[in-house]
Amino acid sequence: MSHELRTPLNAIIGFSEIISQELFGPIGNDKYLEYIKDVHSSSLHLLSIINDVLDMSKIEAGKLELTKQAVTLQTVINDVIRIVHERASSRGIQLMFEAAEEPVVIWGDERAMKQVFINLLSNAIKFSREQEPVFIRVNIDPPGTAIVEVEDHGIGMDEQEQEKALQPFGQAKPATTRQYGGTGLGLPITKGLVEAHDGTLAISSRVGEGTIVRVLLPLSLNLALVDAEIAGGTAVFDLD
């Protein structure tokens, strides 16, 4: 499925991008240029859906392959903030990163952890009200657990909607799909990736007030593997 779907789709994305940028000369009719840009953006959207479905399939089948190493959460989240920075900026949203002074290190798959926090921050930005900040907090619980919280002040969910949002293809409500888009796979994939790291994901939310997603992960027992200095405190990413 991965090969048969993604290989031809990548060809469509590549060739449509070349045409839309008119690399080999101008397109005579502006309408054709508009159509090819639609083809390109639609293909990227379809590829994103296919990737989500394949990831969900691997998680449900227990076939998820993880390459584990010492991962410093502050470093991963800083990378993710750079990725979603433009999306937040377009809505006037500040990303407030509050990090523990000491490195918070887990034994996990770095790519999977980046996907977890990209999904959570993308959701927080998407469902926040404009000009409202999104908070990301990283701390250590005394028993040896990493705690990451992503908090927004957006539309929020009631208990039934929270339960549905964690089910595959289970958007909280139909109106959400129409207004915000998405497949309803972001949170289920995130939950599956967290649980594959022996962690847990919990949601606390109130309608009209916002949502806090809390991720708990076991700390790495071998901190000697960490070769980085992490500056603690609070970082404000000003997106004006």
N, C-alpha and C positions, 0 to 999 in steps of 0.2 A: 504493500500500500504506500509506504513512504516513497519508494523509488518511482512507482508508476504515476503517482500524483504530483510529486514535487519536481521531478525532472522536466516534464513538459511545461509546468507552470513557471519554473525558473526561466525557461526559454522565452515564454510570453512576456515575462517581466523585463528581461534583458533587452529583447528586440523592441518592445513598446517604449522603453526608456530611450533607446537610441533614436527612434523615430520622433518621440516627443521633444527631444533636444535638437532635432534637425541636424544631426552630426554630418550627414552626407548631402546637405543642401536643404533649402526651404521647401515646405509643403505649400502647394499652390492655393489650397482652400483652407481658411481658418477653421471651418467646421470639422474637417478631417483631423486637424490638430487637437481640437477640443475632444473629439471622440477617442483619439489614441491616448490622451491623458486620462480619460475615464477608464479605458482598458487597463492602463498601468496601475492606477489607484485601486481598481476593483480586484486586480490580480494580487496585489500586495495584501488586500483584506482577505481574500480567499486563502492565500498561503498562511496567514496568521491563524485562520480558523482550522486549517488542516493540521498545522503544528500543534494547536491546542487539543484537537481530537486525538491525534496520535499520542501526545503526552498523557492524556487522560486514559487512553487504552492501555498504555504501558503500566500506569499506576494501578489500574483496576486488575490487570492480569498478573501483577506482581513481577513484572519484567523490567522494572526501572533499574538502570545501571548507574551506579554512583562511583565516582573516583574521589575517595576521601583523603583529605590532608588537613593540616592545621589552617583554619580560616579565621582571620581577624574580622569581626563583624563591623567595626568602625570603618575599615578599609573598603569592605564590600559595599556598605551603605553610601559612603562618599562617592564611589564609582556610579552607583545607581542614581544618586541625586544629580550627577552630571548628565546622565542619560535622559531623565525626565524634566530637567531644568527648563527647557524651551516650552514644554507642554504646560508647566505651571506658570511660566512667565506670561503666556498668552491669555491667562485668566487672572493675572494680577495676584497670584498666590505666592506667599513666602513659604519656604521650606525651612523649618526650625529644627536643627539637629542637636539634640542634647545627649552627649556621650559621657560614659564613665571615664575617669582619668586613666585607669589601668586598661590594657588591652583585654577585650572580651573575645576569647578564642574558643571556637568549637572544632570538633573533628567532623568535617563534612565535605560536601562537593561544592566547590566555589561557584560553578555555573548554576547549579540548582539553587543555591542561596541567592544569587543575583536575580534569578527568575522569581523567587519568592517575594523579594522586596520591590522588584519592578512591578509585579502584579498589585501588591498592597499600596504602593505609592500612586500608581496609575489610577486605581479605584478611588483613593482618597482625593486626588486632584479632580477626577471626573465628577464625583458626587458632591464636592464642596461648593459652597457659594463663592462667587467671585470676591476677590480681595480678602478672603478669610485665610488665615495661616493653616498649614498642615504641620503637625509635630511628629518627629521621629525620636524616640528615646531608646537608649541602650544602657542597660545596667546589669549588675550581677546580684543574684539572690544568694544569701549566705550559704544555703545547702549545696551550692555548686551548680546553679542554673543561670543561663543567659536569658535575659528578658528583653524583648524588643516590642515596643508599642508604636503603632501608627494611629494618630488621632486626627480626625477632621471635624469640621463644624458644618456639615452638609445636611442632606435630606433625611438621613437616619433610617432605621428600620424597626418594626415591632418584632416581637418574639417569633411569630410565625414566618415573617419575611426573613429573619436571620437564619432560621432552620432551612428554609427553601434555598437561600443563597449558597449554602454549602453543598447542595445537591447538584450533580452534573446537569447542565442546561437549565438550571433552576433560577432564572432571574427573579428577584424579589417580587416583582409585579409586572404585568404586561406593559403598563405605561412606561416603566423604566427602560424596557427594550426599545420602545419607539423613540423615546427622547434621547437616551444616552448610547444606544447601540450595545454591541457585545454579544458573546455567545452564551454567557452564563457559566463559563468554564474556569474563569480566573481564580476564584476562591476555592473551588474543589481541587484544582491542580495545586494551588498553594498549600492547602491542607494536606494533600497527599505527599508533597515534597517534604513538608515539616515532619509528618509522621514517619517518613522514610529515614529521618535523622533522629528517631526516637524522641521527637518533640511533640508538643501539643499546640493547637491554635484555638483561640477563644474570641468571641465577638461580644462586645457590650455596646448597645446602641439604643437611642431613643428617637422616635419620629420627630423630625424638624429640628433636632438639636445636634445630631452628629453621631459618629461611630468611632469606637476604639477597637482595633484588632491587636490582640496580645499574642505573641509567639514566645513559647518557652522551649529552650534547647539545652541539652546537657553540655557543660563546659568540657573542653579538651583537658585531659589529665596531664598532658605533656606540654607545659608552657615553654619548655626550653626550645621547642621547635619554632617559636615566634622570633622573627628577626626584624622587628620594626618598632619604631617609637611612635606612639599615638598621642596626639595632643588632646587632652580632655577639655571639658567645659561645654559651652553652648555655642554653636555656630549658626549664624543667621545668613541664609542665602537670599540676598536682596535681588529680586528679579525685575526691578524697574528698568 
